Amino acid sequence: MTSAASASLHDEFGLLRDGLLAHCYRMTGSYQDAEDAVQETYLRAVRGAAGFEGRSSVKTWLYRIATNTCITALSHRSRRVLPAGLGAPSTDPGVRAYSDESIAWLEPLPDAVLNHRDDEPAEVVVQRESVRLALIAALQHLPVRQRAALLLREVLSWSAAEIAETLGISVPAVKSLLQRARKRLDELDLADQRVEPPDLELERALLDRYLTAFEAGDSAAIRAVIHDDFSLEAVPHPVWFKGVHVCIPFLERTFASPGWHVRLLPTRANGQPAMAGYRPDASGDLRADCLWVLTLVDGRFSSATKFENPAFVTAAGLPERWPRVPPSV
């Protein structure tokens, strides 16, 4: 591979990296696994550049490599889940929450990692909608080849022939995969989880109200901006809640706990409103603690999912810590 060809591949990969990352995230359900897959895609592309015959565009070639990289990585892994994917919600707001790191948990995708530098507005919309949390969780129910075929067709608009070449199967086999994948997603009934094109002004106003109420421990103010069937989930806790009759008492118990103190910063993740949580450490400094992703439907929030990993906060481009909490707080 000549130095000029290497430089050209590096430049092309740089332009496509955001899209490849989003694709690998849809496949894996993990931001961290997606980053690893994108890096492996680049290494495989460099190693295989001499054999690239130009029968497709470099973009198609790189997505083909990324898809097969994800398929290989997922061949011996459990599907990733959110707490709601494990069973029914708890009806007891006083139940003990516990962590279970043995479960393969779904991860969020901070919007900040996708720069959209060279994307058309329509592509940005498709990319945002195709990484929403409910859809990523639903995709995890599909066998990996069904998942790959569906994403290549529905998100990237590839032909059955292109998908067949990528997966090393026949065109009729691709059509069968797509039929089964669509049937399975229909069974999961995502209709009530579809998000409308965001009204960013309304979204930010509602997020600010929720954020302010949460910091203040004001459950009544939270109740005013959520739906009756609002759900609360927190990774890595298997226990989750649904309905204001359970969620509000659970939040009130949380707010009343000794040493309750949290600060929040607005952000976005999975194309949805989000907020980064900070808690004080022993020295009083506020340290990144978690990332919340909220779903907005019909002018109110229908769910809030907490991911207790500070790495997602910094991935969102937010600071790891805030200045020391004033003594009066």
Steps between C-alpha positions, in 0.01 A plus 500: 500500500655830391525793736260697278242221508543471876443873544192486275352211701572683825323814373198304373476310825512828693202634303301182557599430860189649662269297279702184558487557876121541491470184288715297737304635796172389342653157451655458845284711733821623664684827445824350628467187282415723203820701551699174505325377185573824314868476593508137383325603178777747425772243570328243277461760226868588511599133487259427215547816295723326245216262415238773456400480133273802487186301409318707763559839657746530787202590719319176419823303546561650845142438614533141379814457711332666800193276473704182492724624779190541719360162397827334603514688829138412583519132409558387859340783699168533675255763380516827688194603700345777704333413833159494328627220279546270799142479625206686647542826693502502879180612668679580826667845515683387814667202337877473544689593185811297430768492231565204272809542287471144366227614260592630155346846529405731216701823489406853390653688210578866584410725206830681542695203360321547166616829354283497186766711336426406139152351530196631317212608729291200389787264589530657844128438562528135392808451714336656806181295468688177431695516829209577734517288810176302453601398148851393604348288777255344253775420248671293767212250473605417143762237414811681388466428125137611502610815679774566244271443202229725643739785579672484162161510329298740715769744614760487221252417219714222356362265236438134573793417271738725696385349828539149359860573397578643843354207691619234256149365435248494214251775417202275596672436836529876553129546429423226752716669764325832441155344517574330832667811645205724413254247639690485830511878535126516427445252783692729735256780411710814495210716384448665839873566535549696180640846557387797296747737332629700796381848578834595653363811673218305668732209575754723674231682699356171627846360572586810702181457704573133564866570580418783742234291674733202532781709650253649748343164583161640395289199405189713433686701237625178340146363496393802295728411205463121481233263368288282727679189369846653548776242553827515694797275425858506627783294353646282656194442723257227386212652699296763314173689547207602282211735579497818708337312788832316545759732344407809702515324841831343398641842409371650824677227695817573304475876558452443874810283535782635722750717318282544190687736273523490123574747224397453139611634163280486189631309199374258232546129439343254255344799325299566817512749789746392768669627813831427666495439874769611747539403867742629764794283599661497846678828430182675390593512132215411266599198293333364187274216607249405232322586177119514484321454166138618485229426247265782406156410358205736448647782705595298808766251599402136473818349645835571661787255480808547717841363402731494799832543325693831506668406170176584321503850652849578369412340165220759481770768512422602857752546783598216731461726802355829616654739756465422870147529642462823705475437877148649511362234266 
